[in-house]
């Protein structure tokens, strides 16, 4: 079972903003090749950091309000939130090690 929480405009506040743990949010789209490449990395990170980091996925086509609110102009974009505040951001496909370095900063 996937540890990644699928989030929409309606659930973003409760799942991400009000989370008691830091959150990695993957903004992606089904038509995006780099997003599909990054998906297994995000899944693996959700498993590896279970209990310490919440991992959420937002489909920018389905949740345009949230994407606009955070200024998401390209996908994939990863946001790292701590206590509801954006602490860091990565754009495009990046290796797992790079993402883990950013996770270490928010944990």
N, C-alpha and C positions, 0 to 999 in steps of 0.2 A: 504494500500500500504506500502510495506517495506521501511524503512528508511536506510537499509543497502545497500551500493553501491558495486556491484560485480566488482572486479578489475582484470585485466589481465596484462601480461607483457607489452602489448602495452599501457595500460591506467594508469599504476601505477604512473608514473611521474606526469601526469596532475591531477589525482585524489588524490594522497597521498602526494607526495613530494612538490607540489605547492599549497597545501591546505592552506587557510588563518586561519583554525582552527586546533587544535590538532586532531590527527587521531588515532583511535583504529583499528588495522588491525588484523583480525582473519584469520590465515593460517590454512586451514582445507582440508579434503578430503571426498568424498562421502562415501567411504568404512569404515570410521573411526567412531566407536561407540561413544567414548567420544566427538567427534566433533558434532555428531548429538544431544547428550545431551546438549552441550553448545550452540547450535544454537538458541533455544528460549531465552536464557539469553542474548545473543548478540543482538537479535532482540529487546528485551525489553529495553536494554541499549540505543540502537539507538533511540528508541522512547522517552525515559526519558531525554536524553541529546541532543535532536534535537535542532539545532541552536548553540550549544556550542561545540559539539564534532562530528566529522565526523566518521562514523563507516563503515569500508570496509571489504570485505571478499575476500580472495584469495584462489582459489582451487589449491593446490600444484601440482596436476596432470596436470592441464591445463596451469599453469604458473610456470614451473620449473625454468626458468631463475631468476625470482624474489625470489623464495624460496631459490635458491642457493646463490644469492647475499646477502641475510640476514642470511645465515647459518641455515636455518630451517631444523632440523634433525628429529623432531618428531611433530606430530599434535595431538591435537590442540596446536598452539602457538599463543599467543597474543602479538603483538608489540604495544607500545604506542609511537607515533612520535609527536614531537613538532618542528615546523619549518623545517620539513624534516629530523630531527635527531632522532634516537631511544633514548627515554628517559627512557624506562622501558620495561620489558618483563616478561610474565608468560607462563609456559609450563604445558600442561595437563589440565584436567578438574578442574576448581576452582569455588568456590561459588561466586555468584553475589557480595556479600559484599567485598570480596577480590579484585575483579575487580574494584569496585567503589572506594576503597581506593587508588588504583593506578591511576584511572582517576582523582581524586582530586589533585594529584601531578602534573598532566600535564595541568590542566585547569588554 
